[in-house]
Amino acid sequence: MDSVFAVITMDLAGHELERYDRQLKINGWGNEGQMKLKSSKVVVAGAGGLGCPASIYLVASGFGKVRIIDDEKVELSNLNRQILHWTSDIGVFKVDSASLKLRSLNPNVEVEGLRCKITRENVHDMIRGFNVVVDAMDNYRTRYILNEACVREGIPLIHGAVYGFEGQLTTVVPHITPCLSCIFPQVPPEVEKPPVVGTTPALIATLQVTEAIKLITGIGENVLGRLLIYDGTDMSFQEIKVQRNPECPVCGT
């Protein structure tokens, strides 16, 4: 797939060339690819099991701005998987805990934390002007809100979800691929506090960031029209082909 971001003409500073040296060596990446990342803006919806590792790798790889949205505070039960939050952060807003560490990881990246809940009323203002949205939520109600807003705004949405040892991933490009409402026309059953082993969101989140990097740089093929399913109990990956629903109330014609 071609890059969703235009070529930017500017130079990388010497310390950036050193910081990103190993990824600059990748065929097709180079300074131009890194400048595309530096000039791009990503929303991470959620600062939990998926949002923490996703934010780490977005910031480490040099995206220009990362906006993290979450309204919860750190709890002890978060710490088996939400790796940006430590024992000393219990009781602190997750976006504050995450932002502090991410700014220290890479001062070249603008990290913004929004302490708020995503709603139909505010979602457009939160994502408008950004290049990619990473779905790091733990409920489908909010995912559907993000999905509809991304379709309306024309912003790619990288969906990830986890349960126990299992995870799933797909990339939604508005009016090109199926949206979440095409794939899941009925709201999947929700569990208030689903079981999860910490490595599952870590794996899915790093795949989500890989998808974001490919979208911005134009390198490789994204998971378009496919739902990738991971099962950690037997270390297997499967793909389900998915198609747009022309009658979809969100993205249909």
C-alpha positions as CSV (number, residue, x, y, z in Angstrom):
1,M,0.0,0.0,0.0
2,D,1.2,3.5,-0.7
3,S,2.0,5.8,2.2
4,V,-0.9,7.7,3.6
5,F,1.5,10.6,4.2
6,A,3.2,13.0,1.8
7,V,6.9,13.3,1.4
8,I,8.2,16.0,3.8
9,T,11.3,18.0,2.8
10,M,13.5,18.7,5.8
11,D,16.6,17.3,7.5
12,L,17.1,15.0,10.5
13,A,19.3,16.3,13.2
14,G,22.5,14.5,13.9
15,H,21.2,13.0,17.2
16,E,18.1,11.7,15.3
17,L,20.3,10.0,12.7
18,E,22.1,8.3,15.6
19,R,18.9,7.5,17.5
20,Y,17.1,5.9,14.5
21,D,20.2,4.5,12.9
22,R,19.1,0.9,12.9
23,Q,15.7,1.5,11.3
24,L,17.1,4.0,8.8
25,K,19.1,1.1,7.4
26,I,15.9,-0.8,6.4
27,N,15.4,-1.0,2.7
28,G,12.9,1.7,1.6
29,W,13.0,3.5,5.0
30,G,16.0,5.9,5.1
31,N,15.8,9.6,5.9
32,E,12.6,10.1,3.8
33,G,10.7,7.4,5.7
34,Q,11.9,8.7,9.0
35,M,10.8,12.2,8.1
36,K,7.3,10.9,7.2
37,L,7.2,9.4,10.7
38,K,8.5,12.6,12.3
39,S,5.8,14.6,10.5
40,S,2.9,12.3,11.4
41,K,0.5,12.4,14.3
42,V,-1.0,9.3,16.0
43,V,-3.8,8.9,18.5
44,V,-3.6,6.0,20.9
45,A,-7.1,5.4,22.3
46,G,-6.4,3.9,25.7
47,A,-3.5,3.7,28.1
48,G,-3.9,0.2,29.3
49,G,-2.6,-3.2,28.2
50,L,-2.6,-2.4,24.5
51,G,-2.0,1.4,24.8
52,C,1.2,1.1,26.9
53,P,3.3,-1.0,24.6
54,A,1.8,0.7,21.5
55,S,2.8,4.1,22.9
56,I,6.3,2.9,23.8
57,Y,7.1,1.8,20.2
58,L,5.4,4.7,18.5
59,V,7.5,7.1,20.6
60,A,10.7,5.0,20.3
61,S,10.3,4.8,16.5
62,G,10.0,8.6,16.1
63,F,6.4,9.5,15.3
64,G,6.1,13.3,15.5
65,K,3.2,13.5,17.9
66,V,1.5,10.8,20.0
67,R,-1.8,11.7,21.7
68,I,-3.0,9.3,24.4
69,I,-6.6,9.3,25.6
70,D,-7.7,7.7,28.8
71,D,-9.8,8.8,31.8
72,E,-8.8,6.1,34.4
73,K,-6.2,6.0,37.2
74,V,-3.6,3.3,37.7
75,E,-4.7,0.3,39.8
76,L,-2.7,-2.5,41.2
77,S,-4.5,-5.1,39.0
78,N,-3.3,-3.2,35.9
79,L,0.4,-3.9,36.5
80,N,0.7,-7.4,35.0
81,R,0.3,-5.9,31.5
82,Q,0.2,-2.1,31.5
83,I,3.9,-1.7,31.4
84,L,4.2,2.1,31.5
85,H,2.6,2.1,34.9
86,W,4.6,1.1,38.0
87,T,3.7,0.4,41.6
88,S,4.5,4.0,42.6
89,D,2.0,5.2,40.0
90,I,-1.0,3.6,41.7
91,G,-3.7,6.3,42.0
92,V,-2.2,8.5,39.3
93,F,-4.0,9.2,36.0
94,K,-2.8,6.7,33.4
95,V,-2.1,9.4,30.8
96,D,0.1,11.3,33.3
97,S,2.0,8.2,34.3
98,A,2.5,7.2,30.6
99,S,3.3,10.7,29.3
100,L,6.1,11.2,31.9
101,K,8.0,8.1,30.9
102,L,7.4,8.5,27.2
103,R,8.8,12.0,27.2
104,S,11.9,10.7,28.9
105,L,12.2,7.8,26.4
106,N,12.3,10.2,23.4
107,P,12.3,14.0,23.9
108,N,12.0,14.4,20.1
109,V,8.4,13.3,20.2
110,E,5.5,15.5,21.3
111,V,3.5,13.4,23.8
112,E,0.1,14.6,24.8
113,G,-2.1,13.0,27.4
114,L,-5.9,13.7,27.5
115,R,-7.7,12.8,30.7
116,C,-11.1,12.2,29.3
117,K,-13.6,9.5,28.2
118,I,-14.2,9.1,24.4
119,T,-17.8,9.9,23.5
120,R,-19.7,10.5,20.3
121,E,-19.7,14.2,21.3
122,N,-16.0,14.7,21.6
123,V,-14.4,11.9,19.5
124,H,-14.1,14.0,16.3
125,D,-12.3,16.8,18.0
126,M,-9.9,14.3,19.5
127,I,-8.9,12.6,16.3
128,R,-9.3,15.3,13.6
129,G,-6.0,16.3,12.0
130,F,-4.3,13.1,13.0
131,N,-2.9,10.5,10.5
132,V,-3.7,7.3,12.3
133,V,-5.7,6.1,15.2
134,V,-4.6,3.1,17.3
135,D,-7.6,1.3,18.9
136,A,-6.2,0.3,22.3
137,M,-9.6,0.1,24.0
138,D,-11.0,-2.7,26.1
139,N,-14.7,-2.4,25.0
140,Y,-16.5,-2.5,21.7
141,R,-18.9,0.3,22.6
142,T,-16.0,2.8,22.4
143,R,-14.5,1.0,19.5
144,Y,-17.6,1.5,17.4
145,I,-17.5,5.2,18.3
146,L,-13.9,5.4,17.1
147,N,-14.7,3.4,14.0
148,E,-17.5,5.6,12.9
149,A,-15.5,8.8,13.6
150,C,-12.5,7.5,11.7
151,V,-14.7,6.6,8.7
152,R,-16.2,10.1,8.8
153,E,-12.8,11.8,9.1
154,G,-11.1,9.6,6.6
155,I,-8.5,8.4,9.2
156,P,-7.1,4.8,9.2
157,L,-8.0,2.9,12.4
158,I,-5.7,0.0,13.5
159,H,-7.9,-2.3,15.6
160,G,-6.5,-4.6,18.2
161,A,-8.3,-6.7,20.9
162,V,-7.2,-9.3,23.4
163,Y,-8.7,-12.0,25.7
164,G,-6.5,-14.4,27.7
165,F,-3.9,-15.8,25.4
166,E,-5.8,-14.7,22.3
167,G,-5.7,-11.5,20.2
168,Q,-6.9,-10.0,16.9
169,L,-5.8,-7.3,14.6
170,T,-7.0,-5.5,11.4
171,T,-6.4,-2.2,9.8
172,V,-9.4,-0.2,8.6
173,V,-8.8,2.3,5.8
174,P,-12.0,4.3,5.3
175,H,-13.9,3.4,2.1
176,I,-11.2,1.0,1.0
177,T,-11.4,-1.8,3.6
178,P,-14.3,-3.2,5.7
179,C,-14.8,-1.1,8.8
180,L,-15.4,-2.7,12.3
181,S,-19.2,-2.5,11.8
182,C,-18.8,-4.6,8.6
183,I,-16.7,-7.2,10.4
184,F,-18.7,-7.2,13.7
185,P,-22.3,-6.1,12.8
186,Q,-23.4,-7.3,16.2
187,V,-21.7,-6.1,19.4
188,P,-19.5,-9.0,20.6
189,P,-20.2,-10.1,24.2
190,E,-18.4,-7.9,26.7
191,V,-16.7,-9.1,29.9
192,E,-16.2,-6.4,32.6
193,K,-12.8,-7.6,33.6
194,P,-11.6,-10.0,31.0
195,P,-8.7,-12.4,31.7
196,V,-5.5,-11.5,30.0
197,V,-1.8,-12.6,30.2
198,G,0.5,-9.6,29.8
199,T,2.3,-10.9,26.8
200,T,-0.9,-11.0,24.6
201,P,-1.5,-7.2,24.5
202,A,2.3,-6.6,24.2
203,L,2.3,-8.7,21.0
204,I,-0.8,-7.3,19.5
205,A,0.3,-3.7,20.3
206,T,3.6,-4.1,18.6
207,L,1.8,-5.5,15.5
208,Q,-0.4,-2.4,15.6
209,V,2.6,-0.1,15.6
210,T,4.1,-2.1,12.8
211,E,0.9,-1.4,10.8
212,A,1.1,2.3,11.7
213,I,4.7,2.4,10.5
214,K,3.8,0.7,7.2
215,L,0.9,3.0,6.7
216,I,3.0,6.1,7.1
217,T,6.1,5.0,5.3
218,G,4.4,3.0,2.5
219,I,6.7,0.0,3.2
220,G,5.2,-3.5,2.9
221,E,1.6,-4.7,2.9
222,N,-0.9,-3.8,5.6
223,V,-3.5,-6.2,7.1
224,L,-6.3,-4.9,4.8
225,G,-9.5,-6.9,4.3
226,R,-8.1,-9.5,6.7
227,L,-8.6,-10.2,10.4
228,L,-5.4,-11.7,12.0
229,I,-6.1,-14.0,14.8
230,Y,-3.4,-15.0,17.4
231,D,-3.6,-17.9,19.8
232,G,-0.8,-18.0,22.3
233,T,-1.7,-21.4,23.7
234,D,-0.4,-23.1,20.6
235,M,1.5,-20.1,19.2
236,S,-0.6,-20.0,16.0
237,F,-1.7,-17.2,13.6
238,Q,-4.7,-17.5,11.4
239,E,-6.3,-15.1,8.9
240,I,-10.0,-14.5,8.1
241,K,-10.8,-12.7,5.0
242,V,-13.4,-10.0,5.5
243,Q,-15.3,-7.9,3.0
244,R,-17.0,-4.5,3.0
245,N,-20.8,-4.6,3.5
246,P,-22.4,-2.3,1.0
247,E,-25.3,-2.0,3.4
248,C,-23.1,-1.1,6.4
249,P,-24.7,1.8,8.2
250,V,-21.2,3.3,8.9
251,C,-19.2,2.9,5.6
252,G,-21.7,1.5,3.1
253,T,-22.8,3.2,0.0
